Amino acid sequence: MDIVVNEELKAYIDPLTPEEYEALERSILAEGCRDALVLWGDVLVDGHNRYGICRKHDIAFQTVQNERFRSMEDVHLWMIDQHLGRRSISDFQRGVLALRKREIVSARRARAPADDGAAAASAAPPATGHAQASADAGAPLDTREALARAARLSNSQVVMIEKIQKQAAPELVAAVKSGAISLNAAAAVATLPAEQQVAAASAGTDELKQAAKRVREARRKPRADKDAPVDTPIDDGATPEVLRERVATLSAQNTALRQEVASLQAQLRDLRAAAAADSSSPF
């Protein structure tokens, strides 16, 4: 049969690094393609790299149909769960996949009343066995704790990944994906204006780390200066450019403080939940 490569599916999961691809190619050349490619009809769902390598070197491979798929959402959820179960992906990748799963599950549950009504009006008998597919939307991921469990991350890591997803410039996202900067540092840099993020990412890893350090120092500075007079006058001789820079710095500090408060509140909730669980334990 002709296998169809859907480019959207191929790009749905982050690609292998060059080193990972070379290792996979060496393995297939030495041992053959041991794992079957997963298909949905004639569409390739899992095994894009193996398929490309096998075609390149004219190596035989096996295929298997997954009859549980009923929609592209089912395919996406299956792909996410497959990759969440792998150890080779980074914390950031796991967090992003868990957030994608939450979006799909939330959208599916929001449509559930309409879907149920359509199903009730249909005269077709209900599907059974494997054909029942992923009609179940899966466990809800509407809390940070559920997301953390799904991604095998801490609650604070989920907070940082959400912040990066919402606020980070593409260049900063690329840096954290490549491992050039940690989650903690990336979340700090993400509080800066987009142009400052881009400039730091373009300057390289050292500048990204320095930018993160400056943000953290800016968070601590208001505490150190808490005894300073509130009515400190502004230099009347300051140029508009200097004043705009001060406003941008103060805005970044304010955003950073708000993010820190939110993170501390999340940690406090976790501690209270853990304390409640310990107190209810019979041991």
ZISULZI-V120347 format. One record per backbone hydrogen bond with DSSP energy under -0.5 kcal/mol. NH is the residue of the N-H (numbers start at 1). CO is the residue of the C=O. If there is no record, write none. Layout:
# ZISULZI-V120347
nh={NH;NH}
co={CO;CO}
This chain:
# ZISULZI-V120347
nh={4;5;6;7;10;11;12;13;21;22;23;24;25;26;27;28;29;30;31;32;33;34;37;38;39;40;42;43;44;45;46;51;52;53;54;55;56;57;58;59;64;66;67;69;75;76;77;78;79;80;81;82;83;84;85;86;94;95;96;97;98;99;100;101;102;103;104;105;106;107;108;109;110;111;112;112;115;116;117;118;119;120;121;122;131;132;133;134;135;147;148;149;150;151;152;152;153;158;159;160;161;162;163;164;165;166;167;168;172;173;174;175;176;177;178;179;179;180;181;186;187;188;189;190;191;192;196;197;198;199;200;201;202;203;204;204;208;209;210;211;212;213;214;215;216;217;218;219;220;221;222;223;224;225;226;228;232;238;243;244;245;246;247;248;249;250;251;252;253;254;255;256;257;258;259;260;261;262;263;264;265;266;267;268;269;270;271;272;273;274;275;276;277;278;279;280;281;281}
co={42;3;4;5;6;7;9;9;17;18;19;20;21;22;23;24;25;26;27;28;60;32;62;46;64;43;40;40;4;38;38;47;48;49;50;51;52;53;54;54;37;39;65;66;71;72;73;74;75;76;77;78;79;80;81;83;90;91;92;93;94;95;96;97;98;99;100;101;102;103;104;105;106;107;108;109;111;112;113;114;115;116;117;118;128;129;130;68;132;143;144;145;146;147;148;149;148;154;155;156;157;158;159;160;161;162;163;164;169;169;170;171;172;173;174;175;176;175;175;182;183;184;185;186;188;189;193;193;194;195;196;197;198;199;200;201;204;205;206;207;208;209;210;211;212;213;214;215;216;217;218;220;220;221;223;225;229;235;239;240;241;242;243;244;245;246;247;248;249;250;251;252;253;254;255;256;257;258;259;260;261;262;263;264;265;266;267;268;269;270;271;272;273;274;275;276;277;278}
